[in-house]
Amino acid sequence: LRIMAGVDKEFEGEARPMPGINVGYLPQEPQLDDEKNVR
């Protein structure tokens, strides 16, 4: 799914969704800013 969503780009081979298909990806671990806190 990460490849189909365009998140992982370094792989061998070819992966394309069929025409008219939209791919979404929501990671379980969000990318957090190390400069911010939870206050």
C-alpha positions in Angstrom: 0.0 0.0 0.0 2.9 2.4 0.7 4.2 1.8 -2.8 0.9 2.3 -4.4 0.4 5.5 -2.4 3.8 6.8 -3.5 5.3 6.8 0.0 7.9 4.1 -0.7 9.8 5.0 -3.9 12.9 2.7 -3.8 11.7 -0.7 -5.0 12.3 -2.9 -8.0 9.5 -3.6 -10.3 6.5 -1.7 -11.4 3.4 -0.7 -9.4 0.5 1.3 -10.9 -3.1 1.6 -9.9 -5.6 1.0 -12.7 -7.0 4.1 -14.4 -9.6 5.8 -12.3 -8.4 4.3 -9.0 -7.4 6.6 -6.2 -5.1 5.4 -3.4 -4.9 6.9 0.0 -2.5 6.1 2.9 -2.8 7.0 6.6 0.2 5.9 8.6 -0.4 4.5 12.1 2.6 6.4 13.5 2.3 10.1 12.6 5.4 12.2 11.7 5.7 14.5 14.8 7.8 17.6 15.0 10.7 17.2 17.5 10.7 20.9 18.2 7.1 20.9 19.6 5.8 19.4 22.9 2.3 18.4 24.1 1.7 21.3 26.4 
